[in-house]
Amino acid sequence: MKGRTIALDHLNGQEAAALMVDGVLQDLLVDTDLPRPGTVYRAIAMRPMKGQGGMFLSSPDGPCYLRQIKGLAAGQPLLVQVTGYAEAGKAIPVTTKILFKSRYAIVTPDAPGFNVSRSIRDEEERLRLTELAHEVMEEGTNGLILRSSCAGADADEIAEDIRAMSDLATTVMQDLTGDAETLVEGDSPHAIAWREWTEEASVDTDEGSFENQGVLDALEELRGPKVSLGEGSMYIEPTRALVAVDINTGGDTTPAAGLKVNMAAMKDLPRQLRLRGLGGQITIDMAPVPKKDRRTIESALRAALKLCTIETTLVGWTPMGNLELQRKRDRIALSQVLA
């Protein structure tokens, strides 16, 4: 199946969206009963964590944890946004840097200025979008980022998006008094698919679209830790402390085979982690590789990470020759969804 297809369906009773490209599952979003990333609370400061530079907050969905709390006092109400899913038994991670994001526009309260995505390089298009931003939105405390999806888009649609996000930001950011309350719900999987998967694609909204488009077959392959890489393989196994990735060459143990399977693993690893909903600390045990090839492997991984929307930091190599990553937890683990 050639081309891009977006399937909007349900998985185990929860709303879900899948992106298929040339018959390969590239992304998966599944709703849960947990607070969605992007949710905005009016939360109440509770108590600081001494020595950790953070504070617990109360919210309608339970305790939250906020870093960088300078000037914050217990009992003080403040607006925060959920940044990702909490690990089991831990508080919901939140930030005071709130973003109001839609298909074309991102409104940034308390960060004034108008910006156009760097990926839009055509100067005439950048000028058109900048002029549109100034026509639609008054400069003030709210800033604006026009996303890459604005390139070639209808001006009226962009303007409507800017107004909607700007009005929402103005209303929410003024709602500072009162008890803990949910002010904005995070987007659902279908809404995120519309917002983020903006390249041209066919959309299948029929009941059973996951089966018809091959999504369920792809999910079955993700149940196990093994990922086939030609003659080699990669095993991805989450533990309580970290996600362990083990790369093997198979029967061929030559240096050339090691480099080949490591390169294949680096190209596919971001997709595998995205589909499996895995984040936090990632430790990669490479197939045997000489130090002179490490830069080549890093370059392949960096190129693959550029195509992934999930924030990931390449930390570096350990003394034992493992490569470490730190990845944002903005997906729910697929093992919980398929359980």
Secondary structure in CASP SS format (residue, H / E / C, confidence):
PFRMAT SS
TARGET T0000
AUTHOR 0000-0000-0000
METHOD secondary structure of the structure
MODEL  1
M C 1.00
K C 1.00
G C 1.00
R E 1.00
T E 1.00
I E 1.00
A E 1.00
L E 1.00
D E 1.00
H E 1.00
L E 1.00
N C 1.00
G C 1.00
Q E 1.00
E E 1.00
A E 1.00
A E 1.00
A E 1.00
L E 1.00
M E 1.00
V E 1.00
D C 1.00
G C 1.00
V E 1.00
L E 1.00
Q E 1.00
D E 1.00
L E 1.00
L E 1.00
V E 1.00
D C 1.00
T C 1.00
D C 1.00
L C 1.00
P C 1.00
R C 1.00
P C 1.00
G C 1.00
T C 1.00
V E 1.00
Y E 1.00
R E 1.00
A E 1.00
I E 1.00
A E 1.00
M E 1.00
R E 1.00
P E 1.00
M E 1.00
K C 1.00
G C 1.00
Q C 1.00
G C 1.00
G E 1.00
M E 1.00
F E 1.00
L E 1.00
S E 1.00
S E 1.00
P C 1.00
D C 1.00
G E 1.00
P E 1.00
C E 1.00
Y E 1.00
L E 1.00
R E 1.00
Q C 1.00
I C 1.00
K C 1.00
G C 1.00
L C 1.00
A C 1.00
A C 1.00
G C 1.00
Q C 1.00
P E 1.00
L E 1.00
L E 1.00
V E 1.00
Q E 1.00
V E 1.00
T C 1.00
G C 1.00
Y C 1.00
A C 1.00
E C 1.00
A C 1.00
G C 1.00
K C 1.00
A C 1.00
I E 1.00
P E 1.00
V E 1.00
T E 1.00
T C 1.00
K C 1.00
I C 1.00
L C 1.00
F E 1.00
K E 1.00
S C 1.00
R C 1.00
Y C 1.00
A E 1.00
I E 1.00
V E 1.00
T E 1.00
P E 1.00
D C 1.00
A C 1.00
P C 1.00
G C 1.00
F E 1.00
N E 1.00
V E 1.00
S C 1.00
R C 1.00
S C 1.00
I C 1.00
R C 1.00
D C 1.00
E H 1.00
E H 1.00
E H 1.00
R H 1.00
L H 1.00
R H 1.00
L H 1.00
T H 1.00
E H 1.00
L H 1.00
A H 1.00
H H 1.00
E H 1.00
V H 1.00
M C 1.00
E C 1.00
E C 1.00
G C 1.00
T C 1.00
N E 1.00
G E 1.00
L E 1.00
I E 1.00
L E 1.00
R C 1.00
S H 1.00
S H 1.00
C H 1.00
A C 1.00
G C 1.00
A C 1.00
D C 1.00
A H 1.00
D H 1.00
E H 1.00
I H 1.00
A H 1.00
E H 1.00
D H 1.00
I H 1.00
R H 1.00
A H 1.00
M H 1.00
S H 1.00
D H 1.00
L H 1.00
A H 1.00
T H 1.00
T H 1.00
V H 1.00
M H 1.00
Q C 1.00
D C 1.00
L C 1.00
T C 1.00
G C 1.00
D C 1.00
A C 1.00
E E 1.00
T E 1.00
L E 1.00
V E 1.00
E C 1.00
G C 1.00
D C 1.00
S C 1.00
P H 1.00
H H 1.00
A H 1.00
I H 1.00
A H 1.00
W H 1.00
R H 1.00
E H 1.00
W C 1.00
T C 1.00
E C 1.00
E C 1.00
A C 1.00
S E 1.00
V E 1.00
D E 1.00
T C 1.00
D C 1.00
E C 1.00
G C 1.00
S H 1.00
F H 1.00
E H 1.00
N H 1.00
Q C 1.00
G C 1.00
V H 1.00
L H 1.00
D H 1.00
A H 1.00
L H 1.00
E H 1.00
E H 1.00
L H 1.00
R C 1.00
G C 1.00
P C 1.00
K E 1.00
V E 1.00
S E 1.00
L E 1.00
G C 1.00
E C 1.00
G E 1.00
S E 1.00
M E 1.00
Y E 1.00
I E 1.00
E E 1.00
P E 1.00
T C 1.00
R C 1.00
A C 1.00
L C 1.00
V E 1.00
A E 1.00
V E 1.00
D E 1.00
I E 1.00
N E 1.00
T C 1.00
G C 1.00
G C 1.00
D C 1.00
T C 1.00
T C 1.00
P H 1.00
A H 1.00
A H 1.00
G H 1.00
L H 1.00
K H 1.00
V H 1.00
N H 1.00
M H 1.00
A H 1.00
A H 1.00
M H 1.00
K H 1.00
D H 1.00
L H 1.00
P H 1.00
R H 1.00
Q H 1.00
L H 1.00
R H 1.00
L H 1.00
R H 1.00
G C 1.00
L C 1.00
G C 1.00
G E 1.00
Q E 1.00
I E 1.00
T E 1.00
I E 1.00
D E 1.00
M C 1.00
A C 1.00
P C 1.00
V C 1.00
P C 1.00
K H 1.00
K H 1.00
D H 1.00
R H 1.00
R H 1.00
T H 1.00
I H 1.00
E H 1.00
S H 1.00
A H 1.00
L H 1.00
R H 1.00
A H 1.00
A H 1.00
L H 1.00
K H 1.00
L C 1.00
C C 1.00
T C 1.00
I C 1.00
E C 1.00
T E 1.00
T E 1.00
L E 1.00
V E 1.00
G E 1.00
W E 1.00
T C 1.00
P C 1.00
M C 1.00
G C 1.00
N C 1.00
L E 1.00
E E 1.00
L E 1.00
Q E 1.00
R E 1.00
K C 1.00
R C 1.00
D C 1.00
R C 1.00
I C 1.00
A C 1.00
L H 1.00
S H 1.00
Q H 1.00
V H 1.00
L H 1.00
A C 1.00
END
